[in-house]
Amino acid sequence: MLDAIHERFKGTTGLYARLTNHQQPSSRFQLLPLEHFGLTDDLYIKMNARGKPLTPFETFKARFEEFLKELFPTGTRKIGGGDLSVPDFFAMRMDTQWTISFGATRQ
């Protein structure tokens, strides 16, 4: 990704000045303090790409993965010719095959 950014902007001048301009910044970042949500760092890492809080379903999945880590600390499941931890297996299936199945059932 960094190579693509470099390729796109390598001939442009003045970008650093635009990034560090306090009166008219070209980029802005918003902070969402999580300490009031009572969430773990794992949930923070799993925030979606838009930086918005997780949906209730996404929160359920993340908390259930944490619960599975406690229930099966060393357990693994086979998938795609390899072994995954039980929480990772659940996450992968939930985000792929099971979601497709749930969607088909719902329709």
KAQUI-V970237 format. One record per residue. RES is the residue in three letters. OMEGA is omega in radians with two decimals (* if undefined). Layout:
res:RES omega:OMEGA
res:RES omega:OMEGA
This chain:
res:MET omega:3.12
res:LEU omega:3.09
res:ASP omega:3.13
res:ALA omega:3.10
res:ILE omega:3.12
res:HIS omega:-3.13
res:GLU omega:-3.10
res:ARG omega:-2.98
res:PHE omega:-3.03
res:LYS omega:3.14
res:GLY omega:-3.09
res:THR omega:3.11
res:THR omega:3.06
res:GLY omega:-3.09
res:LEU omega:-3.12
res:TYR omega:3.12
res:ALA omega:3.10
res:ARG omega:3.14
res:LEU omega:-3.06
res:THR omega:3.12
res:ASN omega:-3.09
res:HIS omega:-3.13
res:GLN omega:-3.14
res:GLN omega:-3.12
res:PRO omega:3.13
res:SER omega:3.11
res:SER omega:3.07
res:ARG omega:3.09
res:PHE omega:3.10
res:GLN omega:-3.14
res:LEU omega:3.06
res:LEU omega:-3.13
res:PRO omega:-3.06
res:LEU omega:-3.07
res:GLU omega:-3.14
res:HIS omega:-3.14
res:PHE omega:-3.11
res:GLY omega:-3.08
res:LEU omega:3.10
res:THR omega:3.08
res:ASP omega:3.12
res:ASP omega:3.11
res:LEU omega:3.11
res:TYR omega:-3.14
res:ILE omega:-3.08
res:LYS omega:3.07
res:MET omega:-3.07
res:ASN omega:-3.00
res:ALA omega:3.14
res:ARG omega:3.14
res:GLY omega:3.13
res:LYS omega:3.11
res:PRO omega:3.11
res:LEU omega:3.03
res:THR omega:3.08
res:PRO omega:3.14
res:PHE omega:3.10
res:GLU omega:3.09
res:THR omega:3.08
res:PHE omega:-3.12
res:LYS omega:-3.11
res:ALA omega:3.12
res:ARG omega:3.12
res:PHE omega:3.06
res:GLU omega:3.08
res:GLU omega:3.10
res:PHE omega:3.11
res:LEU omega:3.08
res:LYS omega:3.12
res:GLU omega:-3.11
res:LEU omega:-3.06
res:PHE omega:-3.05
res:PRO omega:-3.13
res:THR omega:-3.09
res:GLY omega:3.10
res:THR omega:3.06
res:ARG omega:-3.14
res:LYS omega:3.07
res:ILE omega:3.11
res:GLY omega:3.12
res:GLY omega:3.12
res:GLY omega:3.11
res:ASP omega:3.05
res:LEU omega:3.02
res:SER omega:-3.12
res:VAL omega:3.12
res:PRO omega:3.12
res:ASP omega:3.07
res:PHE omega:3.12
res:PHE omega:-3.10
res:ALA omega:-3.12
res:MET omega:-3.14
res:ARG omega:-3.12
res:MET omega:-3.11
res:ASP omega:-3.10
res:THR omega:-2.98
res:GLN omega:-3.08
res:TRP omega:3.11
res:THR omega:3.10
res:ILE omega:3.13
res:SER omega:3.13
res:PHE omega:-3.14
res:GLY omega:3.14
res:ALA omega:3.13
res:THR omega:-3.10
res:ARG omega:-3.10
res:GLN omega:*
